[in-house]
Amino acid sequence: MSILQRYFAVNIAQATAFVLVAFLALISFMDLTSELPAVGRGGYEFQHAIMYVLLLVPGNIYQVMPVAALLGTIYTMAQFASSSEFTIMRASSMSTRMAGWMLFKIGIVLVLITFVFGELITPRTAPLAERVRLAAKGSALSADFRSGMWTKDSVHSEGVKGPVVGTRFFNVRQIRPDGQLDDVRLYEFDANMRMRALITAKSGRYSGNNTWRLNDVIETVFSNSRTLPAPGTPVPQGQSIAASFGQETAAVATRKLDTLDLASEITPKILSVSRSEPERMSANELAAYTRHLAENRQETERFKVAFWKKIIDPLSILVLMALALPFAYLHTRSGGVSLKIFVGIMIGVAFLLLNALFSSLGVLTALPAFFTAAAPSFLFLLLAIGALRWVERH
């Protein structure tokens, strides 16, 4: 590494770290403030709130790193300009392309750090934070519906293999922090969406290999002796559709079991992912959950957009750092360091707002998920190229 490259890297790293710590302190303070009303209720104490907020820090790092890199680079470039260091560097044969290449190499390191936090650390700390809070409160995780959490599953002819022969709706009243399911209900339908079984269980626990061990089970099986006529098919003379329906549902068998092993595509990972915010999930989890939703013919746009944002958002660091480079060409008479930092903050806010806008458009419209995730970065890249050309000509 050349002396100039090291000089750039040290100054940008220090400025970015300072901005990042400031952002994290502000966000953590706001998170802690929102948790204070719950302190003292049940077993939830102040130390639990502190632990919860600390476990959210890796996710916050992932979210604010692009803006921190932008402001850190703008501050460094503005300092170089105010002290005429950048002018001396240019007089020493450093071209804009060379400066951009040095920023690119620094940005790659920041991109890798962001990927580590987004893909390896946050998907583990975010669920842990939720478990810490729930365990301290002595409560369980439940869905927004009064009936609990719902998800859809496919019934295969051989466990989780073979052709799909039906559909299963998976309803769980509560999910405890240790992964136990309480008050489980399973509604199974055949390929024609006719109900074939109703299974209720007091509790359930995942035993591995796509198998759930259900306890205190009541299984009701509807065995059809005949099928309803297809739409448009004449009903046999002397027999009504109501009579056919009565014959179809006449055979009902109920049994009670202490335990029942259920083969299902639903895993604890899918259940936890279905309750997580897409922004706090890894790209691998998003891809797996999107496939699960697609196989069960459920809406996938929100998770597709989140998947592509997970890939593209860290790369936006390179775009924002390129946008910061023109600030090195602006001398003190064009505005002091504080003014340039203010402009950088406005650019960062505009980027976040535009990113949120396109994410919402991707969910609400038929725009491709990749386009909605990449559009803000592409627009700011064009802005960076235009700004660099302008400062070079002037």
C-alpha positions as CSV (number, residue, x, y, z in Angstrom):
1,M,0.0,0.0,0.0
2,S,1.4,3.4,-1.0
3,I,1.9,6.2,1.5
4,L,-0.9,8.2,-0.2
5,Q,-3.3,5.3,-0.1
6,R,-2.6,4.7,3.6
7,Y,-3.1,8.4,4.3
8,F,-6.5,8.3,2.6
9,A,-7.5,5.1,4.3
10,V,-6.6,6.2,7.8
11,N,-8.3,9.6,7.6
12,I,-11.5,8.2,6.0
13,A,-11.6,5.3,8.5
14,Q,-11.3,7.6,11.4
15,A,-13.9,10.0,10.2
16,T,-16.3,7.2,9.2
17,A,-15.9,5.5,12.6
18,F,-16.6,8.8,14.4
19,V,-19.8,9.4,12.4
20,L,-20.8,5.7,12.8
21,V,-20.4,5.9,16.6
22,A,-22.4,9.1,16.7
23,F,-25.3,7.6,14.7
24,L,-25.3,4.4,16.8
25,A,-25.3,6.4,20.1
26,L,-28.3,8.4,18.8
27,I,-30.2,5.3,17.6
28,S,-29.5,3.3,20.7
29,F,-30.7,6.1,22.9
30,M,-33.9,6.3,21.0
31,D,-34.3,2.5,21.2
32,L,-33.7,2.6,24.9
33,T,-36.2,5.4,25.4
34,S,-38.8,3.4,23.6
35,E,-38.1,0.4,25.9
36,L,-38.3,2.3,29.2
37,P,-42.1,2.2,29.5
38,A,-41.9,-1.6,29.6
39,V,-39.2,-1.7,32.4
40,G,-40.6,-2.9,35.7
41,R,-43.4,-4.9,34.2
42,G,-43.2,-8.6,35.0
43,G,-39.5,-9.6,35.1
44,Y,-38.4,-7.0,32.5
45,E,-35.7,-4.9,34.2
46,F,-33.4,-2.1,33.1
47,Q,-30.5,-4.5,32.4
48,H,-32.7,-6.5,30.0
49,A,-33.6,-3.3,28.1
50,I,-29.8,-2.5,27.9
51,M,-29.1,-6.0,26.6
52,Y,-31.9,-5.7,24.1
53,V,-30.6,-2.4,22.7
54,L,-27.0,-3.7,22.5
55,L,-28.1,-6.7,20.5
56,L,-29.8,-4.4,18.0
57,V,-26.5,-2.5,17.4
58,P,-25.2,-4.8,14.6
59,G,-28.4,-4.3,12.6
60,N,-28.1,-0.6,13.1
61,I,-24.5,-0.7,11.9
62,Y,-25.7,-2.4,8.7
63,Q,-28.4,0.3,8.1
64,V,-26.3,3.4,8.7
65,M,-22.9,2.4,7.3
66,P,-23.6,3.8,3.8
67,V,-24.5,7.3,5.2
68,A,-21.6,7.1,7.7
69,A,-19.2,6.3,4.9
70,L,-20.6,9.2,2.9
71,L,-20.2,11.8,5.7
72,G,-16.8,10.4,6.7
73,T,-15.5,10.7,3.1
74,I,-17.0,14.2,2.6
75,Y,-15.4,15.4,5.9
76,T,-12.0,14.0,4.8
77,M,-12.2,15.4,1.3
78,A,-13.3,18.8,2.7
79,Q,-10.4,18.8,5.1
80,F,-8.0,18.0,2.3
81,A,-9.4,20.9,0.3
82,S,-9.4,23.4,3.2
83,S,-5.7,22.7,3.9
84,S,-4.8,22.7,0.2
85,E,-3.5,19.1,0.6
86,F,-5.6,17.9,-2.3
87,T,-4.3,20.7,-4.5
88,I,-0.7,19.5,-3.6
89,M,-1.7,15.9,-4.4
90,R,-3.1,16.9,-7.8
91,A,0.1,19.0,-8.5
92,S,2.1,15.8,-7.7
93,S,0.4,14.1,-10.7
94,M,-2.5,12.5,-8.9
95,S,-5.4,12.4,-11.3
96,T,-9.1,12.1,-10.6
97,R,-9.0,8.5,-11.7
98,M,-6.3,7.7,-9.2
99,A,-8.2,9.4,-6.4
100,G,-11.3,7.5,-7.4
101,W,-9.4,4.2,-7.4
102,M,-8.0,4.8,-3.9
103,L,-11.5,5.5,-2.6
104,F,-12.8,2.4,-4.4
105,K,-10.3,0.2,-2.5
106,I,-11.2,1.8,0.8
107,G,-14.9,1.4,-0.1
108,I,-14.5,-2.3,-0.8
109,V,-13.3,-2.9,2.8
110,L,-16.3,-1.0,4.1
111,V,-18.6,-3.0,1.8
112,L,-17.2,-6.3,3.2
113,I,-17.6,-5.1,6.8
114,T,-21.2,-4.2,6.0
115,F,-21.8,-7.6,4.4
116,V,-20.5,-9.4,7.5
117,F,-22.8,-7.4,9.8
118,G,-25.8,-7.9,7.5
119,E,-25.3,-11.6,6.6
120,L,-23.5,-13.2,9.6
121,I,-24.1,-11.1,12.8
122,T,-27.5,-9.3,12.5
123,P,-29.5,-12.5,11.6
124,R,-28.3,-14.0,14.8
125,T,-28.4,-11.0,17.2
126,A,-31.8,-9.8,16.1
127,P,-33.7,-13.0,17.0
128,L,-31.6,-13.3,20.2
129,A,-32.7,-9.7,21.2
130,E,-36.3,-10.7,20.8
131,R,-35.8,-13.9,22.8
132,V,-34.1,-11.9,25.6
133,R,-37.0,-9.5,25.8
134,L,-39.7,-12.2,25.7
135,A,-37.9,-14.4,28.2
136,A,-37.5,-11.5,30.7
137,K,-41.2,-10.6,30.3
138,G,-42.2,-14.2,30.7
139,S,-44.3,-14.0,27.6
140,A,-44.4,-15.8,24.2
141,L,-44.3,-14.7,20.7
142,S,-47.7,-14.4,19.0
143,A,-48.8,-13.0,15.7
144,D,-50.9,-9.9,15.1
145,F,-54.0,-12.0,14.6
146,R,-56.0,-13.0,17.7
147,S,-55.8,-16.6,16.5
148,G,-52.0,-16.6,16.4
149,M,-49.6,-17.0,13.6
150,W,-50.6,-18.6,10.3
151,T,-48.5,-20.1,7.5
152,K,-49.1,-22.3,4.5
153,D,-47.5,-25.7,3.9
154,S,-47.6,-28.3,1.1
155,V,-48.5,-31.9,1.8
156,H,-46.3,-34.4,-0.2
157,S,-47.0,-38.1,-0.8
158,E,-43.8,-39.1,1.0
159,G,-43.1,-36.8,3.9
160,V,-41.5,-33.8,2.4
161,K,-40.6,-35.5,-0.9
162,G,-42.6,-36.8,-3.8
163,P,-45.5,-35.0,-5.6
164,V,-47.7,-32.5,-3.8
165,V,-51.0,-34.1,-2.9
166,G,-52.5,-31.4,-0.8
167,T,-52.2,-28.2,1.2
168,R,-51.9,-27.7,5.0
169,F,-52.6,-24.5,6.9
170,F,-50.3,-24.2,9.9
171,N,-51.8,-22.2,12.9
172,V,-49.8,-21.6,16.1
173,R,-51.2,-19.6,19.0
174,Q,-47.9,-18.9,20.6
175,I,-44.2,-19.6,20.0
176,R,-42.1,-19.6,23.2
177,P,-38.6,-18.2,23.3
178,D,-37.2,-21.7,23.5
179,G,-38.9,-22.7,20.3
180,Q,-41.9,-24.7,21.7
181,L,-45.2,-24.2,20.0
182,D,-48.4,-23.9,22.0
183,D,-51.9,-24.6,20.8
184,V,-51.2,-26.0,17.3
185,R,-53.9,-26.5,14.7
186,L,-53.4,-28.0,11.3
187,Y,-56.0,-27.9,8.5
188,E,-55.2,-30.3,5.7
189,F,-56.9,-30.2,2.3
190,D,-56.5,-32.3,-0.8
191,A,-55.6,-31.1,-4.3
192,N,-59.2,-30.0,-4.9
193,M,-59.1,-28.0,-1.6
194,R,-61.5,-30.4,0.2
195,M,-60.8,-30.8,3.9
196,R,-59.3,-34.1,4.7
197,A,-58.0,-33.7,8.3
198,L,-58.0,-31.5,11.3
199,I,-55.2,-31.9,13.8
200,T,-55.0,-30.1,17.1
201,A,-52.1,-30.4,19.6
202,K,-51.5,-28.9,23.0
203,S,-47.8,-28.3,22.2
204,G,-45.1,-29.2,19.6
205,R,-41.4,-29.1,19.3
206,Y,-39.1,-29.5,16.3
207,S,-37.1,-32.8,16.4
208,G,-35.0,-32.2,13.2
209,N,-35.2,-33.6,9.6
210,N,-38.4,-31.7,8.8
211,T,-40.3,-33.4,11.6
212,W,-42.4,-31.9,14.4
213,R,-43.2,-33.9,17.5
214,L,-46.8,-32.9,18.6
215,N,-48.1,-33.7,22.1
216,D,-51.6,-34.3,23.3
217,V,-53.0,-34.7,19.8
218,I,-56.6,-35.0,18.6
219,E,-56.7,-36.0,14.9
220,T,-60.0,-35.9,13.0
221,V,-59.9,-37.5,9.5
222,F,-62.5,-37.0,6.9
223,S,-62.4,-40.1,4.6
224,N,-64.5,-39.5,1.4
225,S,-66.3,-42.5,0.0
226,R,-66.9,-40.6,-3.2
227,T,-66.1,-37.3,-4.8
228,L,-68.3,-34.4,-5.8
229,P,-69.2,-34.1,-9.5
230,A,-66.9,-31.7,-11.4
231,P,-68.3,-28.3,-12.3
232,G,-70.6,-28.7,-15.2
233,T,-71.1,-32.4,-14.8
234,P,-74.7,-33.6,-14.7
235,V,-75.9,-34.9,-11.3
236,P,-77.2,-38.5,-11.5
237,Q,-80.9,-38.7,-11.8
238,G,-82.6,-38.9,-8.4
239,Q,-79.6,-37.6,-6.5
240,S,-78.9,-34.0,-5.5
241,I,-75.6,-32.3,-4.9
242,A,-76.5,-31.9,-1.2
243,A,-76.9,-35.7,-1.0
244,S,-73.5,-36.2,-2.7
245,F,-72.0,-33.8,-0.2
246,G,-73.5,-35.6,2.7
247,Q,-72.1,-38.9,1.5
248,E,-68.7,-37.3,1.0
249,T,-68.4,-36.1,4.5
250,A,-70.2,-38.9,6.2
251,A,-67.1,-40.9,7.2
252,V,-65.4,-39.1,10.0
253,A,-62.8,-40.7,12.3
254,T,-61.4,-39.2,15.4
255,R,-58.5,-40.5,17.5
256,K,-56.4,-39.2,20.5
257,L,-52.7,-39.6,20.6
258,D,-50.1,-38.9,23.1
259,T,-47.6,-37.9,20.4
260,L,-47.6,-37.6,16.7
261,D,-44.6,-37.0,14.4
262,L,-45.5,-34.7,11.6
263,A,-43.4,-34.3,8.4
264,S,-43.6,-30.7,7.2
265,E,-41.7,-28.2,5.1
266,I,-42.2,-25.7,7.9
267,T,-39.1,-25.4,10.1
268,P,-38.2,-23.2,13.1
269,K,-36.2,-21.1,10.7
270,I,-39.2,-20.4,8.5
271,L,-41.3,-19.7,11.6
272,S,-38.8,-17.2,12.9
273,V,-38.2,-15.6,9.5
274,S,-42.0,-15.2,9.0
275,R,-42.0,-13.0,12.2
276,S,-38.8,-11.1,11.4
277,E,-38.4,-7.8,9.7
278,P,-36.9,-8.4,6.2
279,E,-34.3,-5.8,6.9
280,R,-32.9,-7.9,9.7
281,M,-32.8,-11.1,7.7
282,S,-29.8,-12.4,5.7
283,A,-30.0,-12.8,2.0
284,N,-29.9,-16.6,2.4
285,E,-32.9,-16.5,4.7
286,L,-34.8,-14.2,2.4
287,A,-34.1,-16.4,-0.6
288,A,-35.2,-19.5,1.3
289,Y,-38.4,-17.9,2.6
290,T,-39.2,-16.4,-0.8
291,R,-39.0,-19.9,-2.4
292,H,-41.3,-21.2,0.4
293,L,-43.8,-18.5,-0.3
294,A,-43.6,-19.0,-4.1
295,E,-44.1,-22.8,-3.8
296,N,-47.3,-22.1,-1.7
297,R,-48.5,-19.4,-4.1
298,Q,-48.2,-16.6,-1.6
299,E,-47.2,-13.0,-2.1
300,T,-43.4,-12.7,-2.5
301,E,-42.8,-9.1,-3.7
302,R,-41.8,-7.6,-0.3
303,F,-39.2,-10.3,0.3
304,K,-37.9,-10.1,-3.3
305,V,-37.3,-6.4,-2.9
306,A,-35.7,-7.0,0.5
307,F,-33.4,-9.7,-1.0
308,W,-32.1,-7.4,-3.7
309,K,-31.7,-4.5,-1.3
310,K,-29.6,-6.8,0.9
311,I,-27.3,-7.4,-2.1
312,I,-27.2,-3.8,-3.4
313,D,-27.4,-1.6,-0.3
314,P,-23.8,-2.4,0.8
315,L,-22.5,-1.7,-2.7
316,S,-24.2,1.7,-2.5
317,I,-21.2,2.7,-0.2
318,L,-19.0,2.8,-3.3
319,V,-21.5,5.1,-5.0
320,L,-21.8,7.5,-2.1
321,M,-18.1,7.6,-1.6
322,A,-17.7,8.5,-5.3
323,L,-20.3,11.3,-4.7
324,A,-18.1,12.6,-1.9
325,L,-15.0,12.9,-4.1
326,P,-16.1,16.2,-5.8
327,F,-16.0,17.9,-2.4
328,A,-12.2,17.7,-2.5
329,Y,-12.2,20.1,-5.6
330,L,-14.2,22.8,-3.8
331,H,-12.0,25.3,-2.1
332,T,-12.7,27.2,1.1
333,R,-14.4,30.0,-0.8
334,S,-17.0,27.5,-2.0
335,G,-18.0,26.9,1.7
336,G,-16.4,25.7,4.9
337,V,-16.2,22.2,6.2
338,S,-19.4,22.6,8.2
339,L,-21.4,23.6,5.1
340,K,-20.1,20.6,3.1
341,I,-21.0,18.3,6.0
342,F,-24.5,19.8,6.0
343,V,-24.8,19.2,2.3
344,G,-23.5,15.6,2.9
345,I,-26.2,15.1,5.5
346,M,-28.9,16.3,3.0
347,I,-27.5,13.9,0.4
348,G,-27.6,11.0,2.9
349,V,-31.2,11.8,3.9
350,A,-32.2,12.1,0.3
351,F,-30.7,8.7,-0.5
352,L,-32.5,7.0,2.5
353,L,-35.8,8.6,1.5
354,L,-35.4,7.6,-2.2
355,N,-34.4,4.1,-1.1
356,A,-37.5,3.8,1.0
357,L,-39.7,5.3,-1.7
358,F,-38.5,2.8,-4.3
359,S,-38.9,-0.1,-1.9
360,S,-42.5,0.8,-1.3
361,L,-43.1,1.2,-5.1
362,G,-41.6,-2.3,-5.6
363,V,-44.2,-3.8,-3.2
364,L,-47.2,-1.8,-4.5
365,T,-46.5,-1.9,-8.2
366,A,-45.4,-4.5,-10.8
367,L,-41.9,-3.1,-11.1
368,P,-39.1,-5.7,-11.0
369,A,-37.6,-6.1,-7.6
370,F,-34.1,-5.7,-8.9
371,F,-35.0,-2.4,-10.5
372,T,-36.6,-0.9,-7.4
373,A,-33.6,-2.0,-5.3
374,A,-31.0,-0.7,-7.7
375,A,-32.6,2.5,-8.9
376,P,-31.6,4.8,-6.1
377,S,-27.9,3.7,-6.3
378,F,-28.0,4.1,-10.1
379,L,-29.4,7.6,-9.9
380,F,-26.8,8.7,-7.3
381,L,-24.1,7.1,-9.5
382,L,-25.2,9.3,-12.4
383,L,-25.1,12.3,-10.0
384,A,-21.6,11.4,-8.9
385,I,-20.4,11.1,-12.5
386,G,-22.0,14.4,-13.4
387,A,-20.5,16.2,-10.3
388,L,-17.0,14.9,-11.1
389,R,-17.2,16.1,-14.7
390,W,-18.4,19.5,-13.5
391,V,-15.6,20.0,-11.0
392,E,-13.0,18.9,-13.5
393,R,-14.1,21.4,-16.1
394,H,-14.4,24.2,-13.5
